[in-house]
Every structure is written in structure tokens, then in C-alpha cells.
Amino acid sequence: MPPSPSRKPPANAWHAFQTIVAIAILTATLFSLWTPTGLFTVDNRDLQLAFLVSEETPTPMPTSTPSSKPRIGILVGHWGKDDGWVCEDGTREVDLNLRIATLTQQELARDGYTVDLLQENDPRLIQYQALALVSIHNDTCEYISDAATGFKVMTALASLQPEKASALAACMVDRYANVTGLPFHYNEVTTHMSSYHAFDEVNSITPIIIIETGYMNLDRLILTEQTDLLAFGIYSGILCYIRGEAVQ
């Protein structure tokens, strides 16, 4: 039996059907393209993106850069060069100088300062820069007179910044005398002190002084048994200058 001829829908109905199918396909395509934006609000989508970025490329935590500490120089008289004064019992000036300098360094380091212990002819002295530089020495073992007790302080006679050097010297005289009880010999500065080689070596911005902390004869007891007291006197003089404290 021959197949019956197929029936075609009316023309108008066929065109309507094609239109509906086309619209459906177009709508589905647009929906697939716009779904991420449509499903999330702007704020939520931003949060989603931020989360994904943080997972892929974590933001590094900031690292602190250590700040450089203020620098102070302590020049140990005769250290690395010679013995300095040597007493009959073998006590050497250089040993006393180093003990006082080391204790002074420890006091300043506890306050957060970087302290250089420098030898007598230390190459670092050339154009050395610091808040202050103090050279520590002691006076003769020989008996001179009953007045040969106490300390001396001297700074460079020629300086591009004499007011700084003078302020450091004034602070050292005041604080060292108050702490140790030793008298100050203001008029007994030797040529060795006034023409001290380091005065001409350090950078002009560095105030520098030389101190003879006592006589190794009449001041022997305080030099050898109360070394920490002498160191604290020097420490106090340096801080007085750095902090701009008043001097009586």
C-alpha cells in the first residue's frame, strides 16, 4: 500500500514555530553569556574575584627594615700600639684603659647605641663619623705631689664645629666629677693631649675629646677596684652631650 502523503502545517503556523525556536535559541545563548553577572550582585562578585585572586597570588606581608642605631666611638688609649704607663708592680695603663672602655661600651649598648671600640692607630679613625668620640687614657704611675689626683679633659684646639666639641667636654667634666668625686685639673693639660693625633683624623662632624681618667699613683684604688664607677662617669658624660642636658 503506497504511503499516504505527509501533511504539512499551514504556512502561518510554520513561520510562527520557526520564530519561537529562534527566540528560544537566542535566549539560551544570551543567558549562558550573562549568567555570571546576573547571578551575582556587583559587590558579591567583587568579593568572589578578590577571594580567587588571594588564593592564587597571596599578598606578601610587609617586612620591617631595621633602622641603624646611633654610633659612638670609644678610643682605647695605647691599645694595639704599646703599654702606655707601666707601674713597678706591672700594672699597665693600656689594661686599665681597655677595662674602662669595655664597661662604658656595655652601658651605652644597653641604651641601644652602636659603640665601636677603637685601637690607638685604628684605620677606622680616618674620617670616622659618630655622635661622639671619646679617647680614654690614664696618667703617670710616678708620684708627683699630693695634688696629683683627679682627671683631665681636652678637645681639639682647632675644630670646624668647636661648639659641639666644647659641649661634649663640658658634659664630660661635669658628669665625671659628680659620679667619681675626682677633681678636675683644668689647667694641667699636656701637649700630648692638646695635639692628640685623632683630633686631625676623624671627620670634622664628629666631636672628639680625650680624657685621662685618673693618676695611676694616688688614684690607683679607684682605677683598679671601682672601674665600673669610672665607666659610668664617662657614660653619663656622653649621654649628657647627646641628650643636650644642662651642665651646672
C-alpha positions as CSV (number, residue, x, y, z in Angstrom):
1,M,0.0,0.0,0.0
2,P,1.6,3.2,-1.0
3,P,2.4,5.6,1.8
4,S,-0.1,8.3,2.4
5,P,1.2,11.8,1.5
6,S,2.5,13.7,4.6
7,R,0.5,16.6,5.8
8,K,2.3,20.0,6.1
9,P,1.2,22.6,8.7
10,P,-0.3,25.7,7.4
11,A,2.3,28.3,6.3
12,N,1.5,30.8,9.0
13,A,1.8,28.2,11.8
14,W,5.1,27.1,10.3
15,H,6.6,30.5,10.4
16,A,5.4,31.1,13.9
17,F,7.1,27.9,15.0
18,Q,10.4,28.8,13.5
19,T,10.3,32.2,15.2
20,I,9.7,30.7,18.6
21,V,12.6,28.2,18.1
22,A,14.9,31.0,17.0
23,I,14.0,33.2,20.0
24,A,14.5,30.2,22.3
25,I,18.0,29.5,20.9
26,L,18.9,33.2,21.2
27,T,17.6,33.5,24.7
28,A,19.6,30.4,25.8
29,T,22.8,31.8,24.3
30,L,22.4,35.1,26.0
31,F,21.6,33.5,29.3
32,S,24.7,31.4,29.1
33,L,26.8,34.5,28.5
34,W,25.2,36.7,31.1
35,T,24.7,34.2,33.8
36,P,27.8,35.1,36.0
37,T,26.8,38.7,36.0
38,G,23.2,38.0,36.5
39,L,23.6,35.6,39.4
40,F,25.9,37.8,41.5
41,T,25.5,41.3,42.6
42,V,28.4,43.7,41.9
43,D,29.6,43.6,45.4
44,N,29.4,39.8,45.8
45,R,31.1,39.2,42.5
46,D,33.9,41.6,43.5
47,L,34.3,39.6,46.7
48,Q,34.3,36.4,44.8
49,L,37.1,37.7,42.5
50,A,39.1,39.0,45.4
51,F,38.9,35.6,47.0
52,L,40.1,33.9,43.9
53,V,43.0,36.3,43.4
54,S,44.1,35.9,47.0
55,E,44.1,32.2,46.6
56,E,46.3,32.3,43.5
57,T,48.7,35.2,44.4
58,P,48.8,35.7,48.2
59,T,49.8,39.3,49.2
60,P,53.2,39.3,50.9
61,M,53.3,40.6,54.4
62,P,55.4,43.8,54.8
63,T,58.8,43.2,56.4
64,S,60.3,45.8,58.8
65,T,63.6,47.4,57.8
66,P,65.9,47.6,60.9
67,S,66.9,51.2,61.5
68,S,70.5,51.9,62.0
69,K,71.5,52.7,65.6
70,P,73.3,55.9,66.6
71,R,77.0,55.3,66.7
72,I,79.5,56.3,69.4
73,G,83.3,55.7,69.3
74,I,85.4,54.8,72.3
75,L,89.1,55.0,71.5
76,V,91.2,52.8,73.9
77,G,94.4,54.6,74.6
78,H,97.6,52.7,73.6
79,W,95.5,49.6,72.6
80,G,97.2,47.8,69.8
81,K,100.2,50.1,69.9
82,D,102.1,49.9,73.3
83,D,101.6,49.5,77.0
84,G,101.4,53.2,77.9
85,W,102.4,53.8,81.5
86,V,103.7,50.7,83.3
87,C,103.9,50.7,87.1
88,E,106.6,49.0,89.2
89,D,104.1,46.2,90.1
90,G,103.4,45.6,86.4
91,T,100.1,47.4,86.2
92,R,99.8,48.7,82.6
93,E,97.9,51.7,81.5
94,V,96.5,50.0,78.4
95,D,94.8,47.3,80.5
96,L,93.1,50.0,82.6
97,N,92.0,51.9,79.6
98,L,90.5,48.8,78.0
99,R,88.6,47.8,81.1
100,I,87.1,51.2,81.5
101,A,86.3,51.4,77.7
102,T,84.7,48.0,77.7
103,L,82.4,48.8,80.6
104,T,81.5,52.1,79.0
105,Q,80.6,50.3,75.8
106,Q,78.3,47.9,77.7
107,E,76.5,50.8,79.4
108,L,75.9,52.5,76.1
109,A,74.9,49.3,74.3
110,R,72.2,48.7,76.9
111,D,70.7,52.1,75.8
112,G,70.6,51.0,72.2
113,Y,73.7,52.6,70.8
114,T,76.2,51.1,68.5
115,V,79.6,51.5,70.1
116,D,82.9,51.0,68.4
117,L,86.0,50.1,70.5
118,L,88.9,51.6,68.5
119,Q,92.6,50.9,68.9
120,E,95.1,53.7,69.2
121,N,96.0,53.7,65.5
122,D,92.8,52.1,64.2
123,P,92.4,52.6,60.4
124,R,88.7,53.3,61.1
125,L,89.7,56.6,62.7
126,I,90.3,58.2,59.3
127,Q,87.2,60.3,58.6
128,Y,85.4,58.4,61.4
129,Q,81.8,59.6,61.9
130,A,79.8,59.3,65.1
131,L,77.7,61.2,67.5
132,A,80.8,61.5,69.7
133,L,84.2,60.0,70.1
134,V,86.0,59.7,73.5
135,S,89.6,58.6,73.9
136,I,90.3,57.0,77.2
137,H,93.8,57.3,78.9
138,N,95.4,57.4,82.4
139,D,98.1,59.5,83.9
140,T,101.5,58.5,85.3
141,C,102.4,55.9,87.9
142,E,105.0,58.2,89.4
143,Y,104.4,60.2,92.5
144,I,104.5,63.9,91.6
145,S,102.8,65.6,94.6
146,D,99.8,65.2,96.8
147,A,97.8,67.2,94.2
148,A,98.4,64.6,91.5
149,T,95.0,63.1,91.8
150,G,92.0,63.6,89.5
151,F,91.2,63.7,85.8
152,K,91.8,65.9,82.7
153,V,89.8,66.5,79.6
154,M,90.9,68.1,76.4
155,T,89.3,68.7,73.0
156,A,90.8,69.8,69.6
157,L,92.1,73.4,69.7
158,A,91.1,73.7,66.0
159,S,87.7,72.4,65.0
160,L,85.2,73.2,62.3
161,Q,82.4,72.7,64.9
162,P,84.0,73.9,68.2
163,E,80.7,74.3,69.9
164,K,80.0,70.6,69.7
165,A,83.4,69.6,71.0
166,S,83.1,72.2,73.8
167,A,79.7,70.9,74.8
168,L,81.0,67.3,74.9
169,A,83.9,68.3,77.0
170,A,81.7,70.4,79.4
171,C,79.3,67.5,79.9
172,M,82.2,65.0,80.5
173,V,83.8,67.3,83.1
174,D,80.5,67.8,84.9
175,R,79.2,64.3,85.0
176,Y,82.5,62.5,85.5
177,A,83.4,64.7,88.5
178,N,79.9,64.2,90.0
179,V,79.9,60.4,89.6
180,T,83.6,59.7,90.6
181,G,84.2,62.5,93.1
182,L,87.6,63.1,91.5
183,P,88.8,66.7,91.0
184,F,89.2,68.2,87.5
185,H,92.6,69.6,86.5
186,Y,91.6,72.3,84.1
187,N,95.0,73.9,83.8
188,E,97.3,70.9,83.6
189,V,96.7,69.7,80.0
190,T,99.8,68.3,78.4
191,T,101.0,68.8,74.9
192,H,100.3,65.1,74.3
193,M,96.6,65.8,75.0
194,S,96.3,69.1,73.1
195,S,97.9,67.8,69.9
196,Y,96.4,64.3,70.1
197,H,96.6,62.6,66.7
198,A,93.0,61.5,66.5
199,F,91.9,65.2,66.6
200,D,93.1,65.5,63.0
201,E,92.0,62.1,61.7
202,V,88.3,61.9,62.4
203,N,85.6,63.5,60.3
204,S,85.0,67.2,61.1
205,I,81.4,66.5,62.1
206,T,82.5,64.2,64.9
207,P,83.1,65.9,68.3
208,I,86.1,64.3,70.0
209,I,87.7,64.6,73.4
210,I,90.5,62.8,75.3
211,I,90.1,62.1,79.0
212,E,92.8,61.0,81.4
213,T,90.5,59.3,84.0
214,G,93.0,59.4,86.9
215,Y,96.6,59.1,88.1
216,M,97.9,55.6,88.4
217,N,99.6,56.5,91.7
218,L,97.3,58.3,94.1
219,D,94.1,57.2,92.2
220,R,95.1,53.6,91.9
221,L,92.4,52.3,94.2
222,I,89.5,53.8,92.3
223,L,91.2,52.9,89.0
224,T,91.6,49.2,89.8
225,E,88.8,48.5,92.2
226,Q,86.0,50.9,91.1
227,T,86.5,50.7,87.4
228,D,82.7,50.5,86.9
229,L,82.3,53.8,88.6
230,L,84.8,55.5,86.2
231,A,83.0,53.9,83.2
232,F,79.6,55.1,84.5
233,G,81.1,58.6,84.8
234,I,82.2,58.6,81.1
235,Y,78.8,57.0,80.1
236,S,77.0,59.8,81.9
237,G,79.1,62.5,80.2
238,I,78.4,61.1,76.8
239,L,74.7,60.9,77.4
240,C,74.7,64.4,78.8
241,Y,76.0,65.7,75.5
242,I,73.8,63.6,73.2
243,R,70.7,64.5,75.1
244,G,71.6,68.1,75.4
245,E,71.3,68.1,79.2
246,A,72.2,71.1,81.2
247,V,75.6,71.5,82.9
248,Q,76.0,73.1,86.2
